[in-house]
């Protein structure tokens, strides 16, 4: 039998009371005929584990709240937002971005998304994938108000102004890219 219990240690001189979580394992001791003649039990202190679990649960809740706040902010932005992973694959978009290029196309892998959108300069000159905002950001470049012409989800040309750059992890490793897209049509 395994159980867990909380033991409250009473206050002692100069020290407050303290809770201790114990995990106990117990089993009957039987004689040769199967009759219970005693029991054996062992307990160990799992207080630190329980305190860490409680702290982890609280941090997880706080993180979820922050993620929801960020998603709410991004969703309410008038400009399109695209966040990619280190390979250029879509991690997050907002409704404005999906409306410009289409929700389905936004989920394509980066090179396919680039080709589906038929990226060009505002003068109509075709661009290579390496010249695309995603490829440039993943190469470490930051840029602002770059002008592109794409084919939107409805088949019409859309003039875009794109600002973006790399997303870096705490250790300065490239984690992806972030892009803000304004319809300049």
N, C-alpha and C positions, 0 to 999 in steps of 0.2 A: 504494500500500500504506500502511495506517495501523496503527500499533502503539503500545503504551504500555509503558514500562519504568521501573524504579526504579534510580536512580543513587545510590550511597552515597558521599558525600563524606567522605574520611578526616579524622580529627581533626587539627586544626592547633593551634599554640601557644595554649593557653588556651581553645580552643573544642572542643566534643565533635563526634563525627562527625554527619553530617546526611543524611537521606534526601531525595532530590528525585525527584518523579515527572515524567517527560517523556512528552509525546505527540509522536510522530514521524510525519510523512508523507513518503513516498519514492516516486519514480517513475523508470523508466528513461528515458534519453535515447537516441534512436535516430537513425541517419542516414537518408538518403532511401531506402535499400534495406530498412530495417527492422532493421538490425543494431544491437544495443545497443552504444553506444560510451561509455556513462557512466551516471551516476545523479545525481539531484538530491534532496536531502532537507532537511527543515526540522524543527526541534523547538521546542517551547515548554513551559515549566514549568507543570504543572497540579497542583503540590504543594498549593497553597492549596485548590483545588477538592476534591482527594481528602481532605484533612484535614477540610474542612467536611462532606463526605459521610459520613465516619466518625463525626464528632460528631453529625450528624443521625440516623444509624442508631442510635446509642447512646441519644439522647434519645427517639427513637420507641419503642425497646424499653422504656425506663423508663416512658414514658407508658402503653404497653399494660399493663404490670404494675400501675400505679396504677389504671387503669380496671377491670381484672379484680378487684383488691382491693375497690374501691367496689361493683362489681356483686355480689360475694360478700356484702358487708356488707348491702347493700340487700335482696338475695334472702333473707337469713336473718332479717330483721326480722319480728316478729309483727304489727306494724301495717302497713296498706297504704301504699304509697308510689306517688305519681304525680308525674312530672316532665313538664312541657309546654314547648313552644316559645313564642315570642312571640304566636302566634295561638291558643294553647290546645290545639294538637294534641299527642297523646301522643308523648313521646320515650322514656320508660322507665316501666315499672311493675314491681312485684315480685309474686311468687305470692300473697301475702296480698291485695293489691288486686285482682288478677285473680279470685281466689276469691270476693271480695265482690260484684263487679259483672259478672264474666264477661270473659274475654280478648277476645272479639270486640267487645263494647261499649266496652272500654277503648281500642280503636284507632279508634273513630269520631271525626270532627271534633268539636270542643268543643260547638257548639250542638246537634248531633244527639245526642251523648253525654248532654248535659244533659236533652234531651227524652225520650230512651229511658229514662233513670233516674227520670223524673218526680219531680224535686226538690221537697220540701215542708218546712215547719217540722215539728218533732216533734208539733205539734198538728194536722198534716195540711193546712195552708194552702199552696196552690201558690205557688211562687216564680217570678219572672221570671229569664231568663238573667243579667241584670245583677246579680241577688242571689246568683248561684251562687259557690262558692269560686273557680273558675277565673277568671271575669270580674272578681271583686273583686281577686284577686292581680295580674291583668294590668293593673288600674287603679292598682297600686302599694300596695294595702292589705295589711297583715299582720294575721293573726287567729289566735286560739288557742281550741281546744275549742268551736268553733261546732257546733251541733246541727242535723242534717238527717235527714229521712226520705226514703229512696229506694226504688225497686222494684228488687230484686236480679235477677240473671240467672235465678233459678228462679221469678220472679214474686212472691216474698214480699217484704214490707216489711222493710227493714233500717234500723235506727237507727244513724246515724254521728256520731262526733265528729271534726271536721276542723280541723286546724291547717295554716296555709299562709301563703304570701306570694310576692312577686316574686323571681325570680332575676335578678341584675344582672351584666352583663359588667364587665370591668375598667374600662371607660370610663364606668361607671354607666348604660349603656344597658340598657333592659329586654330580657332575653334569654328570659324564660319564667316559669314558676311551679313551685313545689315544694309538695307536699301530703302530709300524714301523716294517715291515716284509721284510726280505731279503731272496730271494730264495737261499738256500745253496745246491741245488741238484747237 
